[in-house]
Structures are given as C-alpha cells and as structure tokens.
Amino acid sequence: MKKKKLGEVLRERGQISPNDLADAVLGQQGKVGRLGERLLERGVVVKADLISAIEEVTRVSYVDCSKVSPSNTVLSLLPREMAVRCCVFPVKLEGTSLLIAMAEPQNVTVTDEIGFKVGKNILPRFAFRNEILAAISKHYGAGDAPESIPVTSGIEAVQDDHGQ
C-alpha cells in the first residue's frame, strides 16, 4: 500500500485546494521544505486539521509542548544542547521509556542517539519545530538563541520532492 503524502491527505479531506497546494509548493522553491508550516502560516489550513493530517501520514501522535511541564529529573536526562541540535523536547518518563516531542519523529538516527545518551527507550511524538524551541527556552532557560541554530522540521519528512 502506497504511503500518502501530506498534501495528498489535505486535498482528499477538502482542507486545501489543488491551487493552495501548488501555490505553497511554488513558494517554497529553493527553501528548506516545511509544506505544512507554510500552509499554516498562510492561513490556508487550520492547525487542528494540519495536525490530524500529519498524524495520519506519520502515524505518530502530536504533543503540544506549550501544555507540558516536565520534571527536573526528565529535563536533566537530555542536555539542552542536544535538545536544540536534534530539535527534541523531553516530555515525561513512562516506565523505562522517555517520551519526547520531535520535529522529525520518524528520524531513527536521532531517536537512537537520544536513547543511547539517556539510557532509555524513546517514545517519539510529533511537535512543531517552533513549539519545541519555545519549550526548550522556557524549561531549560536562556542559551544560544534556538532560532539561530539550523534544524530541520519533521514536516518536510512527510512530503515528496514536490512538497506533496
């Protein structure tokens, strides 16, 4: 069974038109691809619809980083620098596992690296890059401005070469 793309799911649901998708794809030419974020910024799709579509495409649940308050124990497991570099945020311990919010929840290299570092199984959840970076700033305190550190978004990982 063919894996659906983000743009395809949004079109099938009637949440964006083919023209909306084409305009967003055209607008991202030459830029790091974040189709979903571009559609959201332009007001073409509402956040709840985008989250639902991303969950369908990635099969990973969304976590709103603004609504979580991890304990100091959880925060101490993952150094701030690694959280920023990998664009991840530790949410909570679940038994012997650490639930983390990730911009790229399907990135096995990152989940393996974090699992090795913290000595726990990793339970990835999806979150938007800007929400993760805001949570890192809020809970870890000030450091290098996270916005200045190049990090990829999980959204481009759920699209094909044409942002669909």
C-alpha positions as CSV (number, residue, x, y, z in Angstrom):
1,M,0.0,0.0,0.0
2,K,1.4,3.4,-1.1
3,K,2.1,5.8,1.7
4,K,0.2,9.0,1.4
5,K,1.8,12.4,1.3
6,L,0.8,15.4,3.4
7,G,-0.6,17.5,0.5
8,E,-2.5,14.5,-0.8
9,V,-4.2,13.9,2.6
10,L,-5.1,17.5,3.0
11,R,-6.5,17.6,-0.6
12,E,-8.5,14.4,-0.1
13,R,-10.1,15.8,3.1
14,G,-11.0,19.0,1.3
15,Q,-8.9,21.1,3.6
16,I,-6.8,22.6,0.8
17,S,-7.5,23.1,-2.8
18,P,-5.1,22.0,-5.6
19,N,-4.3,25.7,-6.2
20,D,-3.5,26.2,-2.5
21,L,-1.1,23.3,-2.6
22,A,0.5,24.4,-5.9
23,D,1.0,28.0,-4.5
24,A,2.6,26.6,-1.3
25,V,4.9,24.4,-3.3
26,L,5.9,27.2,-5.6
27,G,6.5,29.5,-2.6
28,Q,8.9,27.0,-1.0
29,Q,11.1,26.6,-4.1
30,G,14.7,26.9,-3.1
31,K,13.9,26.9,0.6
32,V,14.1,24.2,3.2
33,G,10.7,22.4,2.8
34,R,8.1,22.8,5.5
35,L,4.9,22.5,3.5
36,G,2.6,22.1,6.5
37,E,4.1,25.1,8.3
38,R,3.9,27.2,5.1
39,L,0.2,26.3,4.7
40,L,-0.4,27.1,8.3
41,E,1.4,30.5,8.2
42,R,-0.6,31.5,5.1
43,G,-3.9,30.6,6.9
44,V,-4.7,28.0,4.2
45,V,-5.2,25.3,6.8
46,V,-6.1,25.4,10.4
47,K,-3.7,23.9,13.0
48,A,-6.0,21.1,14.1
49,D,-6.5,19.9,10.5
50,L,-2.8,20.0,9.8
51,I,-2.0,18.1,13.0
52,S,-4.6,15.4,12.1
53,A,-3.2,15.1,8.6
54,I,0.4,14.8,9.8
55,E,-0.6,12.2,12.4
56,E,-2.2,10.2,9.5
57,V,0.8,10.4,7.3
58,T,3.5,9.8,10.0
59,R,1.3,7.5,12.3
60,V,2.8,9.5,15.2
61,S,0.7,11.4,17.8
62,Y,1.1,15.1,18.3
63,V,2.1,16.6,21.6
64,D,1.6,20.3,22.4
65,C,4.8,21.4,24.1
66,S,3.2,24.5,25.5
67,K,1.0,22.3,27.7
68,V,3.7,20.1,29.2
69,S,5.8,20.7,32.3
70,P,8.4,18.0,32.5
71,S,10.0,17.4,35.9
72,N,13.6,18.5,36.6
73,T,14.5,14.8,36.5
74,V,13.2,14.4,33.0
75,L,14.9,17.6,31.8
76,S,18.2,16.5,33.4
77,L,18.2,13.4,31.2
78,L,18.7,15.3,28.0
79,P,21.2,18.2,27.8
80,R,19.9,21.4,26.4
81,E,22.5,21.5,23.6
82,M,21.3,18.1,22.4
83,A,17.7,19.1,22.6
84,V,18.3,22.1,20.4
85,R,20.6,20.3,17.9
86,C,18.1,17.5,17.5
87,C,15.0,19.7,17.8
88,V,13.5,17.5,20.5
89,F,12.0,18.1,23.9
90,P,11.8,15.6,26.8
91,V,8.1,15.3,27.9
92,K,7.9,12.6,30.6
93,L,9.1,9.2,31.7
94,E,6.8,6.2,31.1
95,G,8.3,3.3,32.9
96,T,11.7,2.6,31.4
97,S,10.9,4.9,28.4
98,L,11.3,8.6,27.7
99,L,8.5,10.3,25.8
100,I,9.9,13.1,23.6
101,A,8.5,15.6,21.3
102,M,10.3,15.7,18.0
103,A,10.2,17.8,14.8
104,E,11.2,14.6,13.0
105,P,9.6,11.7,14.9
106,Q,10.5,9.2,12.1
107,N,14.2,10.0,12.3
108,V,15.6,6.8,13.7
109,T,19.1,8.1,13.9
110,V,18.0,10.8,16.3
111,T,15.9,8.5,18.4
112,D,18.7,6.0,18.6
113,E,21.2,8.7,19.6
114,I,19.0,10.1,22.3
115,G,18.2,6.6,23.6
116,F,21.9,5.8,23.9
117,K,22.6,9.1,25.6
118,V,19.7,8.8,28.2
119,G,19.8,5.0,28.6
120,K,16.1,4.7,27.9
121,N,13.7,3.5,25.2
122,I,12.4,6.5,23.3
123,L,8.8,7.1,22.6
124,P,8.7,9.8,19.8
125,R,5.8,12.2,19.4
126,F,5.3,14.9,16.8
127,A,5.5,18.6,17.6
128,F,6.1,21.7,15.5
129,R,9.7,23.0,15.4
130,N,8.8,26.4,16.8
131,E,6.9,24.9,19.7
132,I,9.8,22.6,20.6
133,L,12.2,25.5,20.5
134,A,9.9,27.7,22.7
135,A,9.6,24.8,25.2
136,I,13.4,24.4,25.3
137,S,13.8,28.1,26.0
138,K,11.1,28.1,28.7
139,H,12.2,25.0,30.6
140,Y,16.0,24.9,30.1
141,G,16.5,28.6,30.4
142,A,18.3,31.0,28.1
143,G,21.2,29.9,26.0
144,D,22.1,30.4,22.4
145,A,19.0,31.6,20.6
146,P,17.5,28.3,19.3
147,E,16.1,30.1,16.3
148,S,19.6,30.7,15.1
149,I,20.6,27.1,15.1
150,P,19.7,25.3,11.8
151,V,17.3,22.4,12.5
152,T,15.1,20.6,10.1
153,S,11.4,20.2,10.6
154,G,9.6,16.9,10.7
155,I,7.1,18.3,8.2
156,E,9.4,18.1,5.2
157,A,10.0,14.4,6.0
158,V,6.3,13.6,5.2
159,Q,6.3,15.1,1.8
160,D,7.7,14.1,-1.6
161,D,10.0,16.0,-3.9
162,H,7.2,18.4,-4.8
163,G,6.1,19.1,-1.3
164,Q,3.1,16.9,-1.6
